[in-house]
């Protein structure tokens, strides 16, 4: 699923890590970057958002495009 917008921290390179993203007309702040890994022309970010759910976001460096690859809802207690 293509994300509507992703705001990133840009340090030594552009789109270094996501800070917030918009999905289905709702904005989410990234609370914690849990993991990050690289593929060919891709960077994956596993994040916990301010709704306490887990998201895996993929950045396609070649197309300069973000997508949602995985979602896991917060466990209910």
C-alpha positions, 0 to 999 in steps of 0.5 A: 500500500502506497503511503500518502506522505512520509516526513523524514530526518535527513542527516548525512543523506536524504530520507535517513529515517521516517519521523511521521507518515500519513496513511488513510488520511490519518497522521502517525508519529514514529515513536521508536525505530525498532529495526532497519535493513537494506535491500537492492534499491530499498530501505526497510524501517520497522517502527512503532507509531504513536498508536503503539502498533508496529509498521514496516515501511519500505523506501524505494530509493530508485522511485523515491516512493514509500509503501507500507509492507507490514502492519501488526496491531498492538496486543490487547491486555 
